[in-house]
Amino acid sequence: MHTRMSAVLKSLGLAFSQMGDRAVLRVLAKSVALTLVVFALLGVAAFQAIAALSTYIGMNIGAEATYLASLVLTLLAAWLLFRVVALAVLQFFADEVVIAVERKHYPQAASTARQLPFHRDLANSLRGAGRALLFNALAAPVALVLLFTAIGPAVVFLLVNAVLLGRELTDMGWLRHRPAPTDPSPVSRFDRLLLGGVIAALMAVPFINLLAPIIGAAAGTHLVQLSRPKAT
């Protein structure tokens, strides 16, 4: 267990150290911008929906109240869906993070990696988002039952997202090297859980949550390479 934890900590340390690289900063800027655009569009949609509903039921609540209600709904959506949206957005740029990490630290692996086509990135993104929505929805009733414990819901969602994130973040670095579609990831379930838990916790911290998906993708790439039999 000590060796496994050391591998995860080493991966996270290497990921943090590369956050200043231009290639990583470009992905960070694009992913943050697109994530914010998604939630801005949700806010516009919420405003339009509330305005249409108030007109339909004959209750004119006014523009200020409509803005406030849409803002509250958008913030709630951001709190509930940030992990899903941020990870789905990152999937489109994941290759850039993986390539930047491999070129700097694992040039041999970078030279043999495959470039995933856009439709594969899109499919992976949709599958990841679907899994995140499904399992968080399934966890919601359990969290409600534990609501009286105060900390219970947070623990439930942390565990669920630790499992989901651990898989998604390591797959980003593994799929480019997987010899066959059925070959399992070289990263153990315990390591994936540890990495996913750290990133899920970071995603709960304001502002840092914008960096967390990039850190996770870079750390997942390191963990894959460190776990492969030929990694050095």
C-alpha positions in Angstrom: 0.0 0.0 0.0 2.9 2.4 0.8 4.3 1.8 -2.7 0.9 2.5 -4.3 0.4 5.6 -2.4 3.9 6.8 -3.3 3.1 6.3 -7.0 0.0 8.4 -6.7 1.7 11.1 -4.7 4.6 11.2 -7.2 2.1 11.4 -10.1 0.4 14.3 -8.4 3.6 16.1 -7.6 4.8 15.8 -11.2 1.4 17.0 -12.4 1.6 20.1 -10.2 5.1 20.9 -11.4 4.1 21.0 -15.0 1.1 23.4 -14.6 3.3 26.3 -15.8 4.1 24.7 -19.2 2.7 26.6 -22.1 1.0 23.5 -23.6 -0.8 22.8 -20.3 -1.7 26.5 -19.8 -3.3 26.5 -23.3 -5.5 23.5 -22.4 -6.4 25.1 -19.1 -7.5 28.3 -20.7 -9.6 26.5 -23.3 -11.2 24.1 -20.9 -12.0 26.7 -18.3 -13.4 29.1 -21.0 -15.6 26.3 -22.5 -16.8 25.2 -19.0 -17.8 28.7 -18.2 -19.6 29.1 -21.5 -21.6 26.0 -20.8 -22.8 27.3 -17.5 -23.4 30.8 -19.0 -25.7 29.1 -21.6 -27.4 27.2 -18.8 -28.0 30.5 -17.1 -29.5 32.0 -20.2 -31.7 29.0 -20.7 -32.8 29.2 -17.1 -33.8 32.8 -17.5 -35.8 32.1 -20.6 -37.5 29.1 -19.0 -38.5 31.1 -15.9 -39.7 34.0 -18.0 -41.8 31.7 -20.2 -43.2 29.8 -17.2 -44.2 33.0 -15.4 -45.9 34.3 -18.6 -47.7 30.9 -19.0 -49.1 30.8 -15.5 -50.0 34.5 -15.7 -47.6 35.6 -12.9 -45.4 38.5 -13.9 -42.5 38.4 -11.4 -40.5 41.1 -13.1 -37.1 41.1 -14.7 -35.1 41.4 -11.4 -36.8 38.5 -9.8 -36.3 36.4 -13.0 -32.6 37.3 -13.1 -32.2 36.3 -9.4 -34.1 33.0 -9.8 -32.0 32.1 -12.9 -28.8 33.0 -11.1 -29.7 30.8 -8.1 -30.6 27.9 -10.5 -27.3 28.4 -12.4 -25.2 28.4 -9.2 -27.1 25.3 -8.1 -26.4 23.6 -11.4 -22.8 24.6 -11.2 -22.5 23.0 -7.7 -24.2 19.8 -8.8 -22.9 19.4 -12.3 -19.5 21.0 -12.3 -17.6 17.6 -12.1 -19.7 16.2 -15.0 -19.3 19.3 -17.3 -15.6 20.0 -16.5 -14.6 16.4 -17.2 -16.7 16.2 -20.4 -15.1 19.4 -21.6 -11.6 18.2 -20.7 -12.1 15.0 -22.8 -11.9 17.1 -25.9 -8.5 18.5 -24.9 -7.2 15.5 -23.0 -4.8 14.4 -25.7 -3.0 17.7 -25.5 -2.4 17.3 -21.7 -1.3 13.7 -22.2 1.0 14.5 -25.1 2.6 17.4 -23.1 3.3 15.1 -20.1 4.6 12.2 -22.3 6.9 14.4 -24.4 8.5 15.9 -21.3 8.7 12.8 -19.1 8.2 9.7 -21.2 9.5 10.4 -24.8 9.6 6.7 -25.7 5.9 6.3 -24.8 5.1 9.5 -26.7 6.8 8.1 -29.9 4.6 4.9 -29.9 1.3 6.5 -28.8 -1.7 6.6 -31.1 -3.7 9.8 -31.9 -7.3 9.2 -31.0 -9.7 10.4 -33.7 -12.3 13.1 -32.8 -15.2 10.7 -32.9 -13.4 8.6 -30.2 -12.8 11.6 -28.1 -16.5 12.6 -28.5 -17.7 9.1 -27.6 -15.4 8.9 -24.6 -16.7 12.3 -23.4 -20.3 11.3 -23.8 -19.8 8.0 -22.1 -18.0 9.6 -19.2 -20.6 12.3 -18.8 -23.4 9.6 -18.9 -21.7 7.5 -16.3 -21.2 10.5 -14.0 -24.8 11.6 -14.3 -26.1 8.0 -13.8 -24.0 7.2 -10.7 -24.5 10.6 -9.1 -28.3 10.2 -9.7 -28.2 6.8 -8.1 -26.2 8.2 -5.1 -28.6 11.0 -4.5 -31.2 8.9 -2.6 -28.5 7.5 -0.3 -27.2 11.1 0.3 -30.7 12.2 1.2 -31.0 9.4 3.7 -27.8 10.5 5.3 -28.7 14.2 5.2 -29.2 14.3 9.0 -25.6 13.4 9.5 -24.4 16.6 7.8 -21.2 15.1 6.5 -22.9 11.9 5.1 -23.9 13.3 1.7 -20.5 14.8 1.1 -18.8 11.5 1.8 -21.2 9.6 -0.5 -20.6 11.9 -3.5 -16.9 12.0 -2.8 -16.7 8.2 -2.9 -18.8 8.0 -6.1 -16.8 10.6 -7.9 -13.5 9.2 -6.7 -14.4 6.0 -8.5 -15.6 7.8 -11.6 -12.7 10.3 -11.8 -10.1 7.7 -11.1 -11.2 5.7 -14.1 -11.7 8.6 -16.5 -8.4 10.3 -15.7 -6.3 7.2 -16.1 -8.2 6.1 -19.2 -7.1 9.4 -20.8 -3.5 8.3 -20.6 -4.1 4.6 -21.2 -6.3 4.6 -24.3 -3.5 6.0 -26.5 -1.3 3.0 -25.6 -3.8 0.1 -25.1 -2.8 -2.7 -27.4 -6.3 -4.2 -27.7 -9.8 -2.9 -26.8 -10.1 -5.5 -24.1 -6.8 -5.0 -22.4 -7.2 -3.7 -18.8 -5.5 -0.6 -17.5 -2.2 -1.2 -15.8 -3.3 1.1 -12.9 -4.8 -0.8 -10.0 -8.2 0.0 -8.7 -6.8 1.2 -5.4 -4.5 3.7 -7.2 -7.4 4.9 -9.4 -9.5 5.4 -6.3 -6.8 7.3 -4.5 -6.2 9.6 -7.5 -9.9 10.1 -8.1 -10.4 10.9 -4.4 -7.8 13.6 -4.4 -9.2 15.2 -7.6 -12.8 14.9 -6.4 -11.8 16.7 -3.2 -10.0 19.5 -5.2 -13.1 19.9 -7.3 -15.0 20.8 -4.2 -12.7 23.8 -3.5 -13.7 27.1 -5.3 -11.2 28.3 -8.0 -9.0 25.3 -7.5 -11.8 23.3 -9.0 -11.0 25.0 -12.3 -7.4 23.5 -12.2 -8.4 20.1 -10.8 -9.4 18.4 -14.1 -6.0 19.4 -15.8 -4.1 18.3 -12.7 -6.0 15.0 -12.7 -5.4 14.4 -16.4 -1.6 15.0 -16.0 -1.4 12.9 -12.8 -3.4 10.1 -14.5 -0.9 10.1 -17.4 2.0 9.8 -15.0 0.3 7.0 -13.1 -0.3 5.0 -16.2 3.3 5.3 -17.3 4.6 4.5 -13.8 2.3 1.5 -13.7 3.2 0.0 -17.1 5.7 -2.9 -16.9 8.3 -1.1 -19.1 8.0 2.3 -17.3 11.2 3.6 -15.8 
